[in-house]
Amino acid sequence: MGLSFWLRGNVGTMIISWFLFAISGSLTMPYLSQYLHMLGASDIEIGIVRSIGSLAVLLTILPAGF
């Protein structure tokens, strides 16, 4: 069971896409709150934006599990 076994078909596509998603999220998410604050958002508005983002990820992960 080499690497080529895991990277075939749908599973391989999911592994690669989640890897790229994790890298891009790790680079941008730490600065989202600061960016929103610089645009004039209050702490509560920043919390709402972050919560909606988490909800959006949740709503896309659940159907992908089926």
N, CA, C, O and CB atoms as a CASP TS submission, in Angstrom:
PFRMAT TS
TARGET T0000
AUTHOR 0000-0000-0000
METHOD Language model
MODEL 1
PARENT N/A
ATOM      1  N   MET     1       0.840  -1.185   0.000  1.00  0.00           N
ATOM      2  CA  MET     1       0.000   0.000   0.000  1.00  0.00           C
ATOM      3  C   MET     1       0.877   1.237   0.000  1.00  0.00           C
ATOM      4  O   MET     1       1.209   1.788   1.050  1.00  0.00           O
ATOM      5  CB  MET     1      -0.951   0.004   1.211  1.00  0.00           C
ATOM      6  N   GLY     2       1.236   1.653  -1.176  1.00  0.00           N
ATOM      7  CA  GLY     2       2.068   2.835  -1.310  1.00  0.00           C
ATOM      8  C   GLY     2       1.238   4.101  -1.407  1.00  0.00           C
ATOM      9  O   GLY     2       0.019   4.090  -1.237  1.00  0.00           O
ATOM     10  N   LEU     3       1.921   5.165  -1.679  1.00  0.00           N
ATOM     11  CA  LEU     3       1.270   6.468  -1.808  1.00  0.00           C
ATOM     12  C   LEU     3       0.303   6.506  -2.985  1.00  0.00           C
ATOM     13  O   LEU     3      -0.737   7.159  -2.915  1.00  0.00           O
ATOM     14  CB  LEU     3       2.314   7.561  -1.964  1.00  0.00           C
ATOM     15  N   SER     4       0.641   5.812  -4.059  1.00  0.00           N
ATOM     16  CA  SER     4      -0.239   5.807  -5.230  1.00  0.00           C
ATOM     17  C   SER     4      -1.584   5.152  -4.933  1.00  0.00           C
ATOM     18  O   SER     4      -2.586   5.486  -5.565  1.00  0.00           O
ATOM     19  CB  SER     4       0.435   5.088  -6.388  1.00  0.00           C
ATOM     20  N   PHE     5      -1.615   4.223  -3.979  1.00  0.00           N
ATOM     21  CA  PHE     5      -2.875   3.583  -3.596  1.00  0.00           C
ATOM     22  C   PHE     5      -3.831   4.607  -2.977  1.00  0.00           C
ATOM     23  O   PHE     5      -5.027   4.587  -3.268  1.00  0.00           O
ATOM     24  CB  PHE     5      -2.615   2.425  -2.605  1.00  0.00           C
ATOM     25  N   TRP     6      -3.318   5.498  -2.130  1.00  0.00           N
ATOM     26  CA  TRP     6      -4.156   6.469  -1.429  1.00  0.00           C
ATOM     27  C   TRP     6      -4.550   7.651  -2.305  1.00  0.00           C
ATOM     28  O   TRP     6      -5.545   8.320  -2.027  1.00  0.00           O
ATOM     29  CB  TRP     6      -3.440   6.970  -0.203  1.00  0.00           C
ATOM     30  N   LEU     7      -3.792   7.912  -3.349  1.00  0.00           N
ATOM     31  CA  LEU     7      -4.067   9.084  -4.175  1.00  0.00           C
ATOM     32  C   LEU     7      -4.880   8.756  -5.431  1.00  0.00           C
ATOM     33  O   LEU     7      -4.927   9.566  -6.357  1.00  0.00           O
ATOM     34  CB  LEU     7      -2.768   9.738  -4.572  1.00  0.00           C
ATOM     35  N   ARG     8      -5.508   7.608  -5.477  1.00  0.00           N
ATOM     36  CA  ARG     8      -6.347   7.234  -6.614  1.00  0.00           C
ATOM     37  C   ARG     8      -7.791   7.620  -6.368  1.00  0.00           C
ATOM     38  O   ARG     8      -8.279   7.543  -5.241  1.00  0.00           O
ATOM     39  CB  ARG     8      -6.244   5.735  -6.891  1.00  0.00           C
ATOM     40  N   GLY     9      -8.472   8.034  -7.417  1.00  0.00           N
ATOM     41  CA  GLY     9      -9.911   8.258  -7.371  1.00  0.00           C
ATOM     42  C   GLY     9     -10.351   9.390  -6.467  1.00  0.00           C
ATOM     43  O   GLY     9      -9.642  10.379  -6.277  1.00  0.00           O
ATOM     44  N   ASN    10     -11.547   9.217  -5.911  1.00  0.00           N
ATOM     45  CA  ASN    10     -12.160  10.263  -5.085  1.00  0.00           C
ATOM     46  C   ASN    10     -11.396  10.517  -3.793  1.00  0.00           C
ATOM     47  O   ASN    10     -11.289  11.658  -3.344  1.00  0.00           O
ATOM     48  CB  ASN    10     -13.585   9.891  -4.758  1.00  0.00           C
ATOM     49  N   VAL    11     -10.870   9.464  -3.201  1.00  0.00           N
ATOM     50  CA  VAL    11     -10.138   9.635  -1.940  1.00  0.00           C
ATOM     51  C   VAL    11      -8.897  10.485  -2.163  1.00  0.00           C
ATOM     52  O   VAL    11      -8.590  11.360  -1.352  1.00  0.00           O
ATOM     53  CB  VAL    11      -9.746   8.266  -1.342  1.00  0.00           C
ATOM     54  N   GLY    12      -8.191  10.241  -3.240  1.00  0.00           N
ATOM     55  CA  GLY    12      -7.007  11.042  -3.554  1.00  0.00           C
ATOM     56  C   GLY    12      -7.349  12.494  -3.792  1.00  0.00           C
ATOM     57  O   GLY    12      -6.636  13.395  -3.350  1.00  0.00           O
ATOM     58  N   THR    13      -8.448  12.715  -4.496  1.00  0.00           N
ATOM     59  CA  THR    13      -8.896  14.082  -4.750  1.00  0.00           C
ATOM     60  C   THR    13      -9.236  14.785  -3.444  1.00  0.00           C
ATOM     61  O   THR    13      -8.887  15.950  -3.254  1.00  0.00           O
ATOM     62  CB  THR    13     -10.112  14.088  -5.688  1.00  0.00           C
ATOM     63  N   MET    14      -9.911  14.086  -2.549  1.00  0.00           N
ATOM     64  CA  MET    14     -10.263  14.680  -1.260  1.00  0.00           C
ATOM     65  C   MET    14      -9.022  14.967  -0.418  1.00  0.00           C
ATOM     66  O   MET    14      -8.940  16.012   0.226  1.00  0.00           O
ATOM     67  CB  MET    14     -11.210  13.757  -0.495  1.00  0.00           C
ATOM     68  N   ILE    15      -8.062  14.052  -0.418  1.00  0.00           N
ATOM     69  CA  ILE    15      -6.837  14.252   0.370  1.00  0.00           C
ATOM     70  C   ILE    15      -6.078  15.482  -0.136  1.00  0.00           C
ATOM     71  O   ILE    15      -5.656  16.326   0.655  1.00  0.00           O
ATOM     72  CB  ILE    15      -5.928  12.990   0.300  1.00  0.00           C
ATOM     73  N   ILE    16      -5.912  15.575  -1.435  1.00  0.00           N
ATOM     74  CA  ILE    16      -5.162  16.701  -2.009  1.00  0.00           C
ATOM     75  C   ILE    16      -5.899  18.021  -1.797  1.00  0.00           C
ATOM     76  O   ILE    16      -5.280  19.027  -1.449  1.00  0.00           O
ATOM     77  CB  ILE    16      -4.918  16.473  -3.511  1.00  0.00           C
ATOM     78  N   SER    17      -7.218  18.025  -2.005  1.00  0.00           N
ATOM     79  CA  SER    17      -7.963  19.279  -1.842  1.00  0.00           C
ATOM     80  C   SER    17      -7.990  19.724  -0.388  1.00  0.00           C
ATOM     81  O   SER    17      -7.883  20.920  -0.117  1.00  0.00           O
ATOM     82  CB  SER    17      -9.391  19.121  -2.361  1.00  0.00           C
ATOM     83  N   TRP    18      -8.131  18.798   0.556  1.00  0.00           N
ATOM     84  CA  TRP    18      -8.111  19.188   1.967  1.00  0.00           C
ATOM     85  C   TRP    18      -6.729  19.659   2.401  1.00  0.00           C
ATOM     86  O   TRP    18      -6.609  20.543   3.250  1.00  0.00           O
ATOM     87  CB  TRP    18      -8.557  18.023   2.842  1.00  0.00           C
ATOM     88  N   PHE    19      -5.684  19.070   1.819  1.00  0.00           N
ATOM     89  CA  PHE    19      -4.324  19.522   2.117  1.00  0.00           C
ATOM     90  C   PHE    19      -4.142  20.969   1.667  1.00  0.00           C
ATOM     91  O   PHE    19      -3.619  21.792   2.418  1.00  0.00           O
ATOM     92  CB  PHE    19      -3.280  18.608   1.431  1.00  0.00           C
ATOM     93  N   LEU    20      -4.573  21.280   0.442  1.00  0.00           N
ATOM     94  CA  LEU    20      -4.454  22.652  -0.060  1.00  0.00           C
ATOM     95  C   LEU    20      -5.334  23.614   0.726  1.00  0.00           C
ATOM     96  O   LEU    20      -4.929  24.745   0.996  1.00  0.00           O
ATOM     97  CB  LEU    20      -4.819  22.708  -1.541  1.00  0.00           C
ATOM     98  N   PHE    21      -6.536  23.175   1.095  1.00  0.00           N
ATOM     99  CA  PHE    21      -7.444  24.003   1.896  1.00  0.00           C
ATOM    100  C   PHE    21      -6.833  24.314   3.260  1.00  0.00           C
ATOM    101  O   PHE    21      -6.935  25.439   3.749  1.00  0.00           O
ATOM    102  CB  PHE    21      -8.803  23.297   2.073  1.00  0.00           C
ATOM    103  N   ALA    22      -6.197  23.312   3.874  1.00  0.00           N
ATOM    104  CA  ALA    22      -5.594  23.516   5.194  1.00  0.00           C
ATOM    105  C   ALA    22      -4.431  24.503   5.135  1.00  0.00           C
ATOM    106  O   ALA    22      -4.279  25.341   6.023  1.00  0.00           O
ATOM    107  CB  ALA    22      -5.114  22.183   5.767  1.00  0.00           C
ATOM    108  N   ILE    23      -3.622  24.405   4.100  1.00  0.00           N
ATOM    109  CA  ILE    23      -2.490  25.329   3.970  1.00  0.00           C
ATOM    110  C   ILE    23      -2.987  26.758   3.772  1.00  0.00           C
ATOM    111  O   ILE    23      -2.517  27.682   4.436  1.00  0.00           O
ATOM    112  CB  ILE    23      -1.580  24.913   2.792  1.00  0.00           C
ATOM    113  N   SER    24      -3.938  26.935   2.856  1.00  0.00           N
ATOM    114  CA  SER    24      -4.417  28.299   2.597  1.00  0.00           C
ATOM    115  C   SER    24      -5.144  28.871   3.810  1.00  0.00           C
ATOM    116  O   SER    24      -5.018  30.062   4.095  1.00  0.00           O
ATOM    117  CB  SER    24      -5.348  28.317   1.375  1.00  0.00           C
ATOM    118  N   GLY    25      -5.891  28.052   4.522  1.00  0.00           N
ATOM    119  CA  GLY    25      -6.575  28.530   5.717  1.00  0.00           C
ATOM    120  C   GLY    25      -5.603  28.902   6.826  1.00  0.00           C
ATOM    121  O   GLY    25      -5.811  29.885   7.538  1.00  0.00           O
ATOM    122  N   SER    26      -4.543  28.118   6.971  1.00  0.00           N
ATOM    123  CA  SER    26      -3.548  28.408   8.004  1.00  0.00           C
ATOM    124  C   SER    26      -2.786  29.698   7.717  1.00  0.00           C
ATOM    125  O   SER    26      -2.307  30.356   8.640  1.00  0.00           O
ATOM    126  CB  SER    26      -2.570  27.250   8.126  1.00  0.00           C
ATOM    127  N   LEU    27      -2.674  30.053   6.462  1.00  0.00           N
ATOM    128  CA  LEU    27      -1.961  31.282   6.109  1.00  0.00           C
ATOM    129  C   LEU    27      -2.827  32.525   6.240  1.00  0.00           C
ATOM    130  O   LEU    27      -2.314  33.599   6.552  1.00  0.00           O
ATOM    131  CB  LEU    27      -1.437  31.184   4.702  1.00  0.00           C
ATOM    132  N   THR    28      -4.131  32.402   6.007  1.00  0.00           N
ATOM    133  CA  THR    28      -4.985  33.589   5.965  1.00  0.00           C
ATOM    134  C   THR    28      -5.834  33.797   7.218  1.00  0.00           C
ATOM    135  O   THR    28      -6.062  34.943   7.608  1.00  0.00           O
ATOM    136  CB  THR    28      -5.883  33.507   4.778  1.00  0.00           C
ATOM    137  N   MET    29      -6.302  32.748   7.849  1.00  0.00           N
ATOM    138  CA  MET    29      -7.231  32.894   8.975  1.00  0.00           C
ATOM    139  C   MET    29      -6.664  33.646  10.179  1.00  0.00           C
ATOM    140  O   MET    29      -7.419  34.368  10.829  1.00  0.00           O
ATOM    141  CB  MET    29      -7.674  31.546   9.419  1.00  0.00           C
ATOM    142  N   PRO    30      -5.393  33.521  10.508  1.00  0.00           N
ATOM    143  CA  PRO    30      -4.897  34.285  11.659  1.00  0.00           C
ATOM    144  C   PRO    30      -5.023  35.797  11.494  1.00  0.00           C
ATOM    145  O   PRO    30      -5.056  36.526  12.485  1.00  0.00           O
ATOM    146  CB  PRO    30      -3.459  33.939  11.910  1.00  0.00           C
ATOM    147  N   TYR    31      -5.094  36.271  10.254  1.00  0.00           N
ATOM    148  CA  TYR    31      -5.140  37.708   9.998  1.00  0.00           C
ATOM    149  C   TYR    31      -6.538  38.221   9.685  1.00  0.00           C
ATOM    150  O   TYR    31      -6.719  39.424   9.500  1.00  0.00           O
ATOM    151  CB  TYR    31      -4.224  38.047   8.866  1.00  0.00           C
ATOM    152  N   LEU    32      -7.520  37.347   9.620  1.00  0.00           N
ATOM    153  CA  LEU    32      -8.869  37.770   9.254  1.00  0.00           C
ATOM    154  C   LEU    32      -9.448  38.741  10.284  1.00  0.00           C
ATOM    155  O   LEU    32     -10.018  39.766   9.910  1.00  0.00           O
ATOM    156  CB  LEU    32      -9.782  36.552   9.111  1.00  0.00           C
ATOM    157  N   SER    33      -9.311  38.435  11.549  1.00  0.00           N
ATOM    158  CA  SER    33      -9.858  39.308  12.592  1.00  0.00           C
ATOM    159  C   SER    33      -9.208  40.687  12.559  1.00  0.00           C
ATOM    160  O   SER    33      -9.888  41.705  12.687  1.00  0.00           O
ATOM    161  CB  SER    33      -9.665  38.674  13.972  1.00  0.00           C
ATOM    162  N   GLN    34      -7.901  40.712  12.387  1.00  0.00           N
ATOM    163  CA  GLN    34      -7.194  42.000  12.325  1.00  0.00           C
ATOM    164  C   GLN    34      -7.626  42.785  11.085  1.00  0.00           C
ATOM    165  O   GLN    34      -7.805  44.001  11.153  1.00  0.00           O
ATOM    166  CB  GLN    34      -5.655  41.781  12.311  1.00  0.00           C
ATOM    167  N   TYR    35      -7.793  42.101   9.963  1.00  0.00           N
ATOM    168  CA  TYR    35      -8.228  42.758   8.735  1.00  0.00           C
ATOM    169  C   TYR    35      -9.624  43.349   8.891  1.00  0.00           C
ATOM    170  O   TYR    35      -9.874  44.485   8.489  1.00  0.00           O
ATOM    171  CB  TYR    35      -8.202  41.774   7.568  1.00  0.00           C
ATOM    172  N   LEU    36     -10.534  42.572   9.477  1.00  0.00           N
ATOM    173  CA  LEU    36     -11.891  43.076   9.691  1.00  0.00           C
ATOM    174  C   LEU    36     -11.887  44.262  10.657  1.00  0.00           C
ATOM    175  O   LEU    36     -12.648  45.214  10.481  1.00  0.00           O
ATOM    176  CB  LEU    36     -12.799  41.956  10.230  1.00  0.00           C
ATOM    177  N   HIS    37     -11.035  44.202  11.668  1.00  0.00           N
ATOM    178  CA  HIS    37     -10.930  45.306  12.614  1.00  0.00           C
ATOM    179  C   HIS    37     -10.424  46.569  11.908  1.00  0.00           C
ATOM    180  O   HIS    37     -10.900  47.668  12.190  1.00  0.00           O
ATOM    181  CB  HIS    37      -9.993  44.929  13.783  1.00  0.00           C
ATOM    182  N   MET    38      -9.468  46.415  10.997  1.00  0.00           N
ATOM    183  CA  MET    38      -8.951  47.562  10.247  1.00  0.00           C
ATOM    184  C   MET    38     -10.014  48.147   9.318  1.00  0.00           C
ATOM    185  O   MET    38      -9.969  49.334   8.995  1.00  0.00           O
ATOM    186  CB  MET    38      -7.718  47.153   9.436  1.00  0.00           C
ATOM    187  N   LEU    39     -10.969  47.320   8.888  1.00  0.00           N
ATOM    188  CA  LEU    39     -12.067  47.807   8.052  1.00  0.00           C
ATOM    189  C   LEU    39     -13.157  48.492   8.864  1.00  0.00           C
ATOM    190  O   LEU    39     -14.079  49.082   8.301  1.00  0.00           O
ATOM    191  CB  LEU    39     -12.665  46.663   7.267  1.00  0.00           C
ATOM    192  N   GLY    40     -13.052  48.412  10.200  1.00  0.00           N
ATOM    193  CA  GLY    40     -13.997  49.113  11.052  1.00  0.00           C
ATOM    194  C   GLY    40     -15.020  48.222  11.737  1.00  0.00           C
ATOM    195  O   GLY    40     -15.980  48.730  12.316  1.00  0.00           O
ATOM    196  N   ALA    41     -14.841  46.913  11.689  1.00  0.00           N
ATOM    197  CA  ALA    41     -15.788  46.006  12.337  1.00  0.00           C
ATOM    198  C   ALA    41     -15.553  45.988  13.842  1.00  0.00           C
ATOM    199  O   ALA    41     -14.417  46.086  14.308  1.00  0.00           O
ATOM    200  CB  ALA    41     -15.665  44.580  11.757  1.00  0.00           C
ATOM    201  N   SER    42     -16.644  45.862  14.594  1.00  0.00           N
ATOM    202  CA  SER    42     -16.536  45.750  16.052  1.00  0.00           C
ATOM    203  C   SER    42     -16.198  44.306  16.413  1.00  0.00           C
ATOM    204  O   SER    42     -16.201  43.420  15.558  1.00  0.00           O
ATOM    205  CB  SER    42     -17.861  46.204  16.754  1.00  0.00           C
ATOM    206  N   ASP    43     -15.907  44.087  17.694  1.00  0.00           N
ATOM    207  CA  ASP    43     -15.574  42.739  18.155  1.00  0.00           C
ATOM    208  C   ASP    43     -16.736  41.769  17.938  1.00  0.00           C
ATOM    209  O   ASP    43     -16.525  40.614  17.571  1.00  0.00           O
ATOM    210  CB  ASP    43     -15.187  42.768  19.637  1.00  0.00           C
ATOM    211  N   ILE    44     -17.944  42.237  18.163  1.00  0.00           N
ATOM    212  CA  ILE    44     -19.122  41.381  17.980  1.00  0.00           C
ATOM    213  C   ILE    44     -19.297  41.040  16.497  1.00  0.00           C
ATOM    214  O   ILE    44     -19.607  39.897  16.162  1.00  0.00           O
ATOM    215  CB  ILE    44     -20.400  42.077  18.531  1.00  0.00           C
ATOM    216  N   GLU    45     -19.104  42.000  15.619  1.00  0.00           N
ATOM    217  CA  GLU    45     -19.226  41.741  14.181  1.00  0.00           C
ATOM    218  C   GLU    45     -18.157  40.759  13.698  1.00  0.00           C
ATOM    219  O   GLU    45     -18.422  39.912  12.846  1.00  0.00           O
ATOM    220  CB  GLU    45     -19.124  43.056  13.394  1.00  0.00           C
ATOM    221  N   ILE    46     -16.957  40.879  14.245  1.00  0.00           N
ATOM    222  CA  ILE    46     -15.892  39.942  13.894  1.00  0.00           C
ATOM    223  C   ILE    46     -16.268  38.536  14.345  1.00  0.00           C
ATOM    224  O   ILE    46     -16.047  37.567  13.619  1.00  0.00           O
ATOM    225  CB  ILE    46     -14.549  40.374  14.528  1.00  0.00           C
ATOM    226  N   GLY    47     -16.833  38.425  15.534  1.00  0.00           N
ATOM    227  CA  GLY    47     -17.275  37.124  16.027  1.00  0.00           C
ATOM    228  C   GLY    47     -18.377  36.522  15.166  1.00  0.00           C
ATOM    229  O   GLY    47     -18.393  35.315  14.925  1.00  0.00           O
ATOM    230  N   ILE    48     -19.283  37.351  14.710  1.00  0.00           N
ATOM    231  CA  ILE    48     -20.368  36.871  13.842  1.00  0.00           C
ATOM    232  C   ILE    48     -19.798  36.381  12.503  1.00  0.00           C
ATOM    233  O   ILE    48     -20.207  35.333  12.002  1.00  0.00           O
ATOM    234  CB  ILE    48     -21.418  37.997  13.603  1.00  0.00           C
ATOM    235  N   VAL    49     -18.864  37.132  11.931  1.00  0.00           N
ATOM    236  CA  VAL    49     -18.254  36.724  10.660  1.00  0.00           C
ATOM    237  C   VAL    49     -17.521  35.394  10.823  1.00  0.00           C
ATOM    238  O   VAL    49     -17.636  34.520   9.964  1.00  0.00           O
ATOM    239  CB  VAL    49     -17.280  37.811  10.148  1.00  0.00           C
ATOM    240  N   ARG    50     -16.777  35.231  11.903  1.00  0.00           N
ATOM    241  CA  ARG    50     -16.047  33.979  12.132  1.00  0.00           C
ATOM    242  C   ARG    50     -17.017  32.814  12.353  1.00  0.00           C
ATOM    243  O   ARG    50     -16.762  31.702  11.892  1.00  0.00           O
ATOM    244  CB  ARG    50     -15.102  34.121  13.347  1.00  0.00           C
ATOM    245  N   SER    51     -18.128  33.065  13.056  1.00  0.00           N
ATOM    246  CA  SER    51     -19.126  32.023  13.288  1.00  0.00           C
ATOM    247  C   SER    51     -19.808  31.604  11.988  1.00  0.00           C
ATOM    248  O   SER    51     -20.033  30.415  11.760  1.00  0.00           O
ATOM    249  CB  SER    51     -20.170  32.507  14.293  1.00  0.00           C
ATOM    250  N   ILE    52     -20.134  32.564  11.147  1.00  0.00           N
ATOM    251  CA  ILE    52     -20.761  32.248   9.862  1.00  0.00           C
ATOM    252  C   ILE    52     -19.785  31.452   8.988  1.00  0.00           C
ATOM    253  O   ILE    52     -20.195  30.539   8.272  1.00  0.00           O
ATOM    254  CB  ILE    52     -21.210  33.549   9.135  1.00  0.00           C
ATOM    255  N   GLY    53     -18.516  31.794   9.048  1.00  0.00           N
ATOM    256  CA  GLY    53     -17.514  31.037   8.297  1.00  0.00           C
ATOM    257  C   GLY    53     -17.420  29.600   8.760  1.00  0.00           C
ATOM    258  O   GLY    53     -17.327  28.685   7.942  1.00  0.00           O
ATOM    259  N   SER    54     -17.445  29.392  10.078  1.00  0.00           N
ATOM    260  CA  SER    54     -17.415  28.031  10.614  1.00  0.00           C
ATOM    261  C   SER    54     -18.674  27.260  10.235  1.00  0.00           C
ATOM    262  O   SER    54     -18.609  26.068   9.934  1.00  0.00           O
ATOM    263  CB  SER    54     -17.259  28.061  12.134  1.00  0.00           C
ATOM    264  N   LEU    55     -19.801  27.930  10.250  1.00  0.00           N
ATOM    265  CA  LEU    55     -21.065  27.290   9.860  1.00  0.00           C
ATOM    266  C   LEU    55     -21.036  26.895   8.382  1.00  0.00           C
ATOM    267  O   LEU    55     -21.531  25.828   8.019  1.00  0.00           O
ATOM    268  CB  LEU    55     -22.259  28.234  10.135  1.00  0.00           C
ATOM    269  N   ALA    56     -20.468  27.736   7.540  1.00  0.00           N
ATOM    270  CA  ALA    56     -20.366  27.426   6.110  1.00  0.00           C
ATOM    271  C   ALA    56     -19.500  26.191   5.879  1.00  0.00           C
ATOM    272  O   ALA    56     -19.825  25.347   5.044  1.00  0.00           O
ATOM    273  CB  ALA    56     -19.788  28.626   5.338  1.00  0.00           C
ATOM    274  N   VAL    57     -18.405  26.087   6.615  1.00  0.00           N
ATOM    275  CA  VAL    57     -17.549  24.900   6.496  1.00  0.00           C
ATOM    276  C   VAL    57     -18.306  23.660   6.974  1.00  0.00           C
ATOM    277  O   VAL    57     -18.225  22.602   6.350  1.00  0.00           O
ATOM    278  CB  VAL    57     -16.238  25.082   7.311  1.00  0.00           C
ATOM    279  N   LEU    58     -19.029  23.790   8.064  1.00  0.00           N
ATOM    280  CA  LEU    58     -19.798  22.669   8.592  1.00  0.00           C
ATOM    281  C   LEU    58     -20.839  22.191   7.583  1.00  0.00           C
ATOM    282  O   LEU    58     -21.011  20.987   7.390  1.00  0.00           O
ATOM    283  CB  LEU    58     -20.480  23.063   9.904  1.00  0.00           C
ATOM    284  N   LEU    59     -21.527  23.125   6.943  1.00  0.00           N
ATOM    285  CA  LEU    59     -22.572  22.760   5.994  1.00  0.00           C
ATOM    286  C   LEU    59     -22.008  22.103   4.734  1.00  0.00           C
ATOM    287  O   LEU    59     -22.723  21.366   4.056  1.00  0.00           O
ATOM    288  CB  LEU    59     -23.376  23.986   5.616  1.00  0.00           C
ATOM    289  N   THR    60     -20.751  22.354   4.412  1.00  0.00           N
ATOM    290  CA  THR    60     -20.163  21.685   3.251  1.00  0.00           C
ATOM    291  C   THR    60     -19.513  20.353   3.619  1.00  0.00           C
ATOM    292  O   THR    60     -19.408  19.467   2.770  1.00  0.00           O
ATOM    293  CB  THR    60     -19.135  22.591   2.597  1.00  0.00           C
ATOM    294  N   ILE    61     -19.082  20.199   4.853  1.00  0.00           N
ATOM    295  CA  ILE    61     -18.453  18.949   5.269  1.00  0.00           C
ATOM    296  C   ILE    61     -19.494  17.844   5.458  1.00  0.00           C
ATOM    297  O   ILE    61     -19.250  16.694   5.091  1.00  0.00           O
ATOM    298  CB  ILE    61     -17.662  19.158   6.566  1.00  0.00           C
ATOM    299  N   LEU    62     -20.644  18.183   6.024  1.00  0.00           N
ATOM    300  CA  LEU    62     -21.647  17.165   6.278  1.00  0.00           C
ATOM    301  C   LEU    62     -22.127  16.448   5.015  1.00  0.00           C
ATOM    302  O   LEU    62     -22.149  15.217   5.010  1.00  0.00           O
ATOM    303  CB  LEU    62     -22.812  17.782   6.970  1.00  0.00           C
ATOM    304  N   PRO    63     -22.508  17.143   3.955  1.00  0.00           N
ATOM    305  CA  PRO    63     -22.903  16.412   2.738  1.00  0.00           C
ATOM    306  C   PRO    63     -21.733  15.653   2.103  1.00  0.00           C
ATOM    307  O   PRO    63     -21.942  14.612   1.480  1.00  0.00           O
ATOM    308  CB  PRO    63     -23.493  17.383   1.717  1.00  0.00           C
ATOM    309  N   ALA    64     -20.529  16.154   2.251  1.00  0.00           N
ATOM    310  CA  ALA    64     -19.372  15.466   1.676  1.00  0.00           C
ATOM    311  C   ALA    64     -19.125  14.140   2.384  1.00  0.00           C
ATOM    312  O   ALA    64     -18.540  13.231   1.795  1.00  0.00           O
ATOM    313  CB  ALA    64     -18.119  16.353   1.762  1.00  0.00           C
ATOM    314  N   GLY    65     -19.553  14.011   3.623  1.00  0.00           N
ATOM    315  CA  GLY    65     -19.392  12.760   4.348  1.00  0.00           C
ATOM    316  C   GLY    65     -20.272  11.644   3.821  1.00  0.00           C
ATOM    317  O   GLY    65     -19.967  10.465   4.000  1.00  0.00           O
ATOM    318  N   PHE    66     -21.357  12.014   3.175  1.00  0.00           N
ATOM    319  CA  PHE    66     -22.250  10.998   2.618  1.00  0.00           C
ATOM    320  C   PHE    66     -21.734  10.554   1.277  1.00  0.00           C
ATOM    321  O   PHE    66     -22.342   9.698   0.634  1.00  0.00           O
ATOM    322  CB  PHE    66     -23.685  11.526   2.489  1.00  0.00           C
TER
END
